[in-house]
Amino acid sequence: MDAQATLRSMSTSHRRLALAAASVLGVFALSACAGGAGDSPAPTNTAIPSDKRLENATPGLPEGRVIGVGTVLDVAGDMQLCLGAIMESYPPQCTGVPLDDWTWDGVDGSETSGETTWGAYAVYGTYDGERLTNTDPPIMLALFDPVAPEDPTGGVEGATDDAELTRIQDDISARLGQDALTVGPDRGYVWLQVVWDDGTIQDAADAEFGDDVVIVTSSLREID
């Protein structure tokens, strides 16, 4: 990863908002950096067909609305919801999910610099696998009261050693690139955060690396 593309929040208040977002989605403070240049490492289970590998897993689409929390970034009318890392800059930059039908009318909590306007919100919408379409008035994260997500591990510590977790993290980072919003070890697992998963990406990770090794979390959560 470019050393100059380090990550930070844009202000003390944005740091607090980012922590609120993490509490909604159960996102851990994990590094999303790839393991270095060169060819991607081979998966743990080389018997997995190429179309079944982690980077080729294609989740089904949500049937109803979803909610996502993060920074809405508007650059001269080009809207996106930043669910992962935000680059160190002012105004902020990110590679997010394109966001349609958003308006700043009546929305508090934004900041503007030049042609860029941004703010941290809980956003409701529909997701077609590539774009998020806003359907409801957003909620400022400072006012959002999330329901604590269920721990997918049930509080049980993982059994994979640190060296193997690091190898798997580097493998996933190299193969998924920006599709891995965050990836890193914690509590004996590799935690992988993606935009959306209905269990398909988790199943692919289990097939390659074994059960209870990689835990996949979905940034967008289906609500109806």
Secondary structure, DSSP 8 states (H G I E B T S, - for coil): --TT--B--SSHHHHHHHHHHHHHHT--------S-SSS----S-TTS-GGGSGGG------SS-EEEEEEEEEETTEEEEE-S--BSSSS-B---EEEES---TT--S-EEETTEEEEEEEEEEEE-SS-EEE-S--EEGGG--------TTTT------HHHHHHHHHHHHHHHGGG-SEEEEETTEEEEEES--SSHHHHHHHHHH-TTTEEEEESSEE--
